[in-house]
Amino acid sequence: MNKVIFTQSVGERSAHAETPKAPTVSERMKVPHTRPPRWIKIRPKSGEGYVRVRSILKEHGLHSVCQEAACPNIRECYGEGTATFMILGEKCTRGCNFCDVIKGKPDGLDTDEPRRLAEVVAKLNLKQVVITSVTRDDLPDGGADIFVNVMKELRARDKEVKVEFLISDLAGNKEALGAIIESGVDVLGHNVETVGRLHKRVRGAAKLARSLEMLKYMSDYTPRPVVKTGLMVGLGETVEEVIELLHQVKDAGVDIVTIGQYLRPSLAHLPVERFYRPEEFEDLTRIGMEMGFGHVEAGPLVRSSYKAFNQSKGLLPGHD
């Protein structure tokens, strides 16, 4: 095995090594932003492609996680004519302390959304589509039926379109999860986001054990989709904990894992505890591949849906 080059040695404890409580919003507001290091460069939102995709989404009353979650790659993806669609509205029933999506009471259920989304996919002439959603704990199935109908509408227009869903934990509803898998989705993802010790601080109501159960259920299901998860670093975890989490998701049957740097959306969110260097992400990629993952995508600006089908290349039938 190659030498590990982490600036924080394996086994070293961070300043927040004990199980920490999440600071209140007022406490967070007092912590100034940390200037990103030179290797993190976020380009401004501009360009013809960016304007075109944004206007098409607005015209059809659709949302993208690129905008709602303040993704740093939005200019590049929109410029290439791609977007990660966000369904089930713009208000999330949970308020995770890292996420910029609005928390609130959802505005009902838009049953026409699948049709409109499929029309936009056809208008953009997309052959690969990534779709995620807010968490909808107010719905008995967590919104699974809308995901199923999205798939029906997409495949009615293009039987060959490759589809990736990034879903919530559906409050642990296995029947709803089975319905999504049965829809014929190619890649199915659910993010664990952070290490077990920091889960309550970072994800609030979400539970790592439940997320791992959902991933294992996906992996054991027939027909089996490509199974994917993602996590962030820089929230106060130790390198040892990151490696432990990689082992946990591998044991759950995950094929693809993404690892990206946590970037604070606003002062109301958790502060960044540490910025990982590019070579540290390279080392995490190597460690993950040595564990046997089909693909590991790790880097400062890596996000779950960033160039998603490059990640699954070679793992999907007829996609190489």
N, C-alpha and C positions, 0 to 999 in steps of 0.2 A: 504494500500500500504506500502511496505517495505521502510525503510529509504534509501534515495539516498546517495551513498558514493563517488560521484565524487570529485576529488581534486579541480576541478573548479566548483564552485556552479552554479546551474541553475540561469540564469539571469546575471551572472558575465560577464563582457565584456573583451575580450582579448586585447592584445596590438595592434591588427590589426582589431579592431571592426568596423572601418569605411570601406567603400568599397575600397579595396586597388588595385592599379595597379600592374601588374606583373613586377618584376624587370627585367632588361635586363640580357642577358646571362653574360655579363662582370661583372655586379653587383653581380650576383649569385656566380660567380667563386671566389669572394673575401670572401664569407661566408664559413668557414670551416665546415666539416662534424661534426655532433653531435654524440658522442659515444652512441650507443644504450644501453638501460638499461639491467640489468642482465636477465630479463625475456624474452628478444628477443634473441634467439639463432638460427643462420642460419648455418646449416651443410654444409660442403664442397661438391662440385659436384664430386662424385666418386661412385664406385661400379659397379658390373657386369650388373645390371638392367639398370643403367644410361647409360652406354656405349652401351648396346644393343639397347635401344629405340632411342638414338641419331643417331646411325649408320643406323638404318632402315629408319628414317626420311630423312637422308642425301641421302641414296641410291635411294629413290623415289622422291627426289626433293621437299620435303614438309617442312613446317615450323611449329613450335609450339610457342604459346604465352609464354610458360614456358621459352624458350630461348630468344626470341626477346624482351620480357618485363622484363627480369631479375627477374623472380619470385623466392622468397626465398624458395619455397617448391619444387623446381625442382628435387632435389636429392630424396626426399621421393616418389614423384609421378612416376618419371622414374624408380625408384627402384621397384615399384609395377607393372611396365609394362603399365602405363597409361600416357597419355599426352593430353593436350588441343591443338587441331590442329588450326593453323591460316591460313586461306585461303585468296585468292585475292592478293597474293604477300607479300612482306616484307616491302614495302614502303607505308606510310600513307600520305594522302593528307592534313592532319591536323597535327599541332605540339603542342599537349597539353603539358603544362609545368610540368607535373608530370610523363609523360610516356617515356619509354626508346625505344619504337618502332621508327624506322627510318622515318623521314619526307622527302618526295621527290616526284618527278614525277614517278608514277608507270610505270613498264615496260610492258605495254599492258595488255592483259587478257589471262590467261592460261585456255582454255576451257577443257583441258584434266585433270586438277587438281582433279575434282570430282572422276574420275575413279581411279586415283592413290591413292587418300585418302581412298577410299572404299577398295582397295586391301590391304593397310596397316592395316586397321581396322580388316580385315579378317585374315591377317598374325599374328597380335597380339592377335587374338581371343577375341576381345573386345565385350562385350554385352551392354556397356554403353559408349556413345561417347559425348564429349563436343567439339564444334567447334565455333571458333570466327573468326574475320577478322580485317584487317586494315580498316580504313574509306576510301571509294573510291568516293569522290565527283566528280571525272572525269567521272563516269559512270551514265547514266540517271536513272538507277534503283538502284544505290548504290551497285551493285553486287548481288542483290537479286536472279537473275537467276542462279548464280553459287551455292548459298545456296540450291535452289530448285533441281538442278541437283545432288548435293551432297546427298540429301535425297533419290532421285531416285536410285542412285548407291548403297547406303547403304542398302536400303530395298530390292533391287533386289537380294542381297546376303544373307540377314538375315531379314526376315519380323518382327522379334521380337526385334531387336536392339532398345534400348532406346536412343534418341537423344536430346541433348540440344544445342541450338544455342544462342550465345551471339553476338548481332548485334549492328551496329552503329545506329544513328538516321535516316539513309537513306535520309538525308536532308529533312525529313518530308514527304517523298513520301508514302502515304497511300496505293496506288495500289501495290507498291512493297512490302510493309509490309504484305498486304493481301495475296500475292502470297507465301510468306514464311510461313505464318500460314497455308495456304491451303496444303502445302507440307506434313503436318502430323507431324510436329515437336512436341515432347512431352513437352519440357520446352523451353520457349522463354524468353531470358533476354536482358535487355538494361540497362546499368549502368548510374545513375545520377551523380555519383562520389563525388559531394560535395554540400554544401549548396548554396542557391541562391546568397547570398552576395559575395561569392568567385568564382562564376562560370567563370566570364571573366578572372580572375587572373589565375585560374587553368586549365580551359578547352578551353579557347580561343574562337573559332568560335561556339562552342556548346552552346545551350540555354536550361535552365532548363524547361521553359514552353513547348518547343518542345519535350523534353524527356518525360515529364509527359503526353503530348498528345499521344505520341506513346505507352506508357504503358497502357493508358486508352483504346486506340483502340484495343490493344491485349486482354485486359480484357473483352471488350464488344463483341468481335468477336465470331462467331459460325462457325466451331468448335473452342472451346476455349482451348489454351494451358495453362499449368501452367506458370504463369507470375512471372518474377524475376527481381530484380535490386540489385545494390551494391553501396556502398559509402565508402569513406575513411575518417579517422579522423586524426588530427594532423597537419592540414594546416592553422590553425588560426581561426577556427570556434569556436563558443561557444556551450556549452552543450544544451542550449535552442534552438539554431539553428538546431542542430542535431535532437532533438525531433520534431521540427517543420517539418523538412524534412521527418521524418518517417511518420508523419500525412499526408503529401502531397502524398507520394507514396502509402500509405494505401488507401487514397481517390481515387487514380488512379486505384485501383483494384489489386495491387501487392500481390502475395501470399508468396513469399520468399524474404527476404532481407539479404544481407551479409554486415558486417561492419568490416573493417580491418584498421590497422595502416598504414598510409602513410610512406614509407621508401624511402629516396632520392636515386635514381639510380646513380647519378653522381653530381659533382659540378655544372654542367650546368643546373640542375633542381632546382625546388623550395626547399628551406631548410625546414626541419622539425621544426614546431613551438612548438610542445609538444608531448610527448609520453604518451599515455593513459595506465594506469595500468590494469592488468588482471581483477581485481574486477570491474573496470569501464566498461569493455566490458561485464562482467556478468550482470551488472545493465542495460546496454543498451539492452541486450537480454531479460531481464525480462520486461522492459518497452515496447519493441516491441511486445512481446507475449501478454501482457495485452491489447495492441491495437487491437489484433485479427489477426495478421499475422499467416499463416500456419506454418512458420518456420523462425527463426532468427538465423543466424550463425554469431557470433561476437567474435573477438579475435585478438591479435597482428599480427599474420601471416595469418589471414583469407583472402582469395582472392575469387573472383566470382566462379571460376571453381574448387577450392580445395575441393576434395571429394564431387563433385557436387550432385551425386545421393544419398548420405546420406541425403542431404538437402531436396530433393524432396521425400524421402521415406515416404510413407503414403499418398502422394498427387497425385501420379500417379496410374491409374488402373493397377492392377496386379503387383504392385511393393511395397512390404512391407517386 
